[in-house]
């Protein structure tokens, strides 16, 4: 692999190479508002691949210098027992996982006026018992001084199916929108960087095709752009064109559809870091 292509692929797949779209910037600002005003429950709503995990991770990084205790975990498929153990560990209770221990630690935070911010990713697949366990946290502090702020990432359909008592608790709804064609163009140009001087990059029609095929989902866009860059290199060309994008994404779909017959399909990281 030549150095130019390697540099572009590294930027493309680097979670730190973030395109802060207007929607992302607005969503991040609203989460900071929720933390500053200690709102009890905020939900980040968006389709899979829009960048909910990226947003939560960036938010946590922003809070690193604050006095708050930050707890973050993937809520999907966690049982109540697993959730309780994970919560206890992140609260510094390494060997004590009982609810009494957790409540005692939260009471300490209440006396110390230490805010607690809980970031729960992938709440779309949360067990009902896990939600029940989380709801107990709001009443666990015997001092009445601790304000717990929860931020939960979820998709629209799953949110609609939430228990009524949870829906009533929502103080703030933050929506992540898909990328526009301008977002896609800016991101891919940043990925190409100085390689444009060597006539490397994506033709305008290729960018439009990538936007169309990915439906503006950052995660899919990165996948398709990755394949298109590799395909272009295999053709010993420097500029990704529309036909190469179409061919590369068609091949991805074909491989995925044939995995039951020909072995496992191509795997990509699917953790929303790249979308």
Secondary structure, DSSP 8 states (H G I E B T S, - for coil): --HHHHHHHHHHH-TTS----HHHHHHHHHHHHHHHTT-SEEEEE--TTSSHHHHHHHHHHHTTTSSSEEEEEE-TT--HHHHHHHHHHHTT-SS--SHHHHHHHHHHHHHHT--EEEEEE-GGG--HHHHHHHHHHTT--TTS---EEEEEEE-HHHHHTS-HHHHHH--EEEE-----HHHHHHHHHHHHGGGGGGT-EE-HHHHHHHHHHHTT-HHHHHHHHHHHHHHHHHTT-SEE-HHHHHHHHHHHHHHHHTHHHHS-------SSTT-
